[in-house]
Amino acid sequence: MKEFTQDDIERISSIIAADNSEAAHAELADLHPADIAELFQQLDTEQSEYLFRLLDEDTAADVLMELDEDERLKLIEDMPAEEIAKQIDHLDTDDAVD
């Protein structure tokens, strides 16, 4: 599992504050879903939501599964119902295939 330094968190927070989705996507590109979940736990909820929206459906579903229940609830609490339903539907579809 990747260990995020304070410098990592500050760099990613700055990218989010600048609304630089390309740089944010690049930060996430090579991370395992468990690492992204770990990152989300070190960011505030709004920052995590910003990054979550950049993820493809498969990765987003995997990240949701990696988050502990409290973190998962915080992340999806303010998300639109359609987006939550889409992720849950994707999780159900993945489970049926596996």
URPEDA-V700564 format. One record per helix or strand of 3 or more residues. SS is the DSSP state (hx for helix, st for strand). FROM is the first residue (numbers start at 1). TO is the last residue. If there is no record, write none. Layout:
((SS & FROM & TO) (SS & FROM & TO))
//
This chain:
((hx & 6 & 17) (hx & 21 & 29) (hx & 33 & 42) (hx & 45 & 52) (hx & 57 & 66) (hx & 69 & 77) (hx & 81 & 97))
//
